[in-house]
Amino acid sequence: MYGGSGFSRTISTIQDLQPEAAVIENGLSISRNSVSEAQSAVTEWLTELGI
């Protein structure tokens, strides 16, 4: 969830700090204004990831 900056440098920061971590780079970004309507987007994203 975010307030306007998307992932910013979050993914690269995780990769820098935890180089052995399996980081999902195609994350789902949801605006704080859309959280209450995000269930279908989350379900679709998880399905695409095979989860």
N, C-alpha and C positions, 0 to 999 in steps of 0.2 A: 504494500500500500504506500502511496506517496502523495505529496501535496503539490506536485508540479514539476519535480526534477527527474522523474523516472528513476532509473537505477543509478544515475550519476556515475560515480566510480566504484560503486559497491562491489560489482563482480570482480573487477581488477584488483581491488583492495583485498578481497577474500583470497584470490589467487596468489597475491604477493605474500600475504601473511600465512597462508596455509597451502604451500605448493603441492602437497600430497593429496589435498582434498579433491573430491570429485565435484566440480562446480557445474551446475546446470546454467548454461549461458543463455538459453532461450526462455528466461523467466517470464512470469506473468506480472505485468505492472497494472495496478488498479488504483485509480484516483480515489482519494478519501471521499469525494462526492459521489462515487459509484459503488461503494462497498455494499450497500443494502440490495443492490441489483446484480451483484457479481457472481452469484452461485452458478449460473450456467456457464459463464466464462471460465471459472475455476474447474468445473467438471470437464469441460472440453479440453482445457490445457492439460489436466491430469491424464485424460484419455490419450492425448497425443504423446505424452511421455511414457505411456504404458503402465501407468500406476493405477 
